[in-house]
Amino acid sequence: MMEVKEKQFTADLEAAMQSVQTDQQERLFSYTEKINQAPLYRFLEKAGELTFPRTFWSSADEDFQMAGAGHAVELSVEASKNRYQQVEADWNALLKNAVISNPYHMSGTGVVAMGGFSFDPLKPRTKLWENFPSNHFSVPNYILTHTNGNYYLTINRLLLPREEYETVREELQTYRHTLLDSAVYQDNNHVLRVLSKREIAPEQWKETIKKATNVMKNTAIDKIVLAREVRLRFHQSANVPDILKRLVDTQSNSYVFAYEMGEDCFLGATPERLVKVKGEDVLSTCLAGTAPRGKTMEEDETIANHLFEDPKNREEHDYVVQMIRSTMEAYCTDVTVPDEPAVHQYKTLQHLYTPVRAKLQKNHHIFSIISGLHPTPALGGTPREDALAFIRDNELLDRGWYGAPIGWVDSNKHGEFAVALRSALIQQDEASLFAGCGIVEDSIPESEYEETKIKLMPMLSVLGVD
């Protein structure tokens, strides 16, 4: 740390600790500095060596990445009702008392809470997801942010009244030096070899599809989304930084995320943004309707045209667009929606895509919009509550955080959440992968099964399955 920055840091820390001791009340101290280029994956590797829980976010459409180490503050609400409102209230209370030194105000600097929610808080949690509560957010102790070609380090520390200034300062400086180790990250030492791949009850899953189609023929339910699980076992424990690097390198136009709790890490590369807020500007996107990529440009274009013109996919897409529009109108002004979707292409898949833009009303927050959007018809079905009830009672899988909102929010009134798709729960030398599809009245179980195989491909390939 340069001398000028060192003086600023020590002065800010000392002032913060004096206020804590004067008030005899704990307070979050947050300090952000601009630094030279630093390797994010090496940062995550060092955080793992220090046994810090790790978090990661890489944006789909801009030069923006965050790597987090540790939990300076944790926000978690076990109640199934009003969980979004309670997280928002806890977040606002944390910021109100925080001492923030951040002259940059860039996204992902200052106080940043990273985390997510479970798909359905009413679904009993199984052993698979025992480390992940209904919702959990953490303010990392150290955040390395890469945005617009620049690098920033934010240090967050909950200061307690009886702590000694010199002890805290030395602790923060020691960890800072260790985490910003400038050594080059070596990602060629962690190639995974898959010892076994097991599909969890695929035939029962197909039978559940038949049950869902029969229910839809006799009720007002139009669509039910059903997901399934594939379990892998590796020859050694999976290396989280390596998986994230491979996802970033291979899954362009996707949000790459990771959230570590205990010895488990939930990570993935999802194409689907739920909502982005920057000040009063709000953006949500509908990504519903799926087809594979072609092997040639001509085949690719033919498949894209068929997807665009297919009545089933267009109807499924429009369900989601109208739901997003109505949610935005409840919390925002100036809502704008294109007349028809475009086709967005990713490495192995292509989707119908519609952006929805708006202005956030002053009395609302990003968590307000999340509460209205989740789950979209693309993840739950329509009508929402009836489809959720069917999933809760009949789906074999405990989705945990799969298909749910995951993202971040900061003290600059910026934030972004994605839908946790194309994801895996890494548990040392094992992993559970998840994929689902929308079931309608005329769905064919075998065709839906094949669609989930396509959706599983990106994560399977990164984890060593051809």
Steps between C-alpha positions, in 0.01 A plus 500: 500500500648839403590735785216746431243219491650348815454826687142535378414145598648527851334838559158372388532180703608688812209746471254213454632315804480813712132542408433136590670537838323830570155360420579152638320360195638270231520652154602389152812671365542498121805631316551493120825569316596490134781249444722364225383205295443192715411142393146418617540121492823518699311718751235226530764231530673685786161558668442124493839437657402741779167309536302814418159426343512625142261685272529587133307692234578564135258707294355374174514820297763732646857507628413428863617232744506468877677248722420494871681343796349451845178607671541833680122513553234239424133575432266203519128467567353156566137616472334395175269801492626851432857378456573759231369787714699379801825472305441852365434632853815333637704636209375855554571477874854379430571791264351756738764428765793415269811717465574500126817642344453465123579794269438294182133393528551241225268199484623227731703728727425620852264282701388213276266221606515188285258213536173342400175327584363149485252423223211414732526569875196280562671190359664298782878525479684171444851399605626595152447872575556494877767773481277742307212666690188652345705812430848613586704810422850587609714811487843352421797607710695561180361573153714517187303684230598524134295754303565708188861386492572611858546305824372589846544336838237550767571403862194448722538439872241492779664703777425411862528741797774317694739434210847655482570723201850362433379139510224568247731699271763225493236234434355690204839578349624142537197348327509770232861417416431125492186525281665731247781254436618596151597148394344380175203267545580149377177344376652197329553298818133438584354305206215290635448138409141381540477159664122468480198681358158409638164637386262526794178309422459602133206266437314631804566851372334409168205356693468832685478672161209271405330584828551871436350483150197313635452763771517779241232333290261520794595827670579862420877438523667586168863414576707320765880510504661175614869455580725200551842418644817330378764394756873482419793357694857610427843352562587794730339805658387756244698825482251790508722773346585269210134419429412871508781587261387232257142622519605860432723389211241274335158647584498842341187712555429318827509610862756288682439478875620312807391499863681289755345382826701262717657237275233544230511743210204584276621629164392529139485694176149628440380695196199643681505837672218555747547871569771765491477834682736794462364796691145534369562311174353149498551224246343155498523249218280218386692195375245228428479265204802281429661329200845351430767665282554374146818336372518744205399864455211394277374241748542750784288756318234241415472392864485865614220578253307194611539603864380852421194374312412204723158563668583298815825685565349840418208436734735385778713811445201735505383356836827616654505839326151590623585393857817712501307795357232481771761471775693798367183708483441430872840633608617725216401768253578543127483127424603424139477162324586418133215375283664164430800299622842452345701177488809508723766240427732339754770240453275192501147645514288784364205667669220747435594825672307815599638784717267696731620844617355734764567766765494389865256681728673671794331292769606166346820296489646221286366247754146630435533410133653160578203419723264573211700320232596174670423248379435603142280273287825373344602349834170422674208504259159664467295577699790544740355371829326200345813401308715541812264281700531223242880529498512498880289185523630304201850599395756248624771762529574739785599796280666690782647812339466363146265713286489775764634859516875533560700821479623807684410849620732782607504827697504698172137395430616259231417131484431210270336159537489206264298180502727218619477266199764278332638443845658244730534444873864403553561284806874425505542194272132488399254732328128524429398662171151630427290569192130545431251582228151639464226238475178583317192292427642334185856449627669172410709362790782368283534832315513691828763258629713570192462875559638467852798305362581797276473740794733283710772495234687825587550409865575134425773595255665739746496226765671248274214310332525474120 
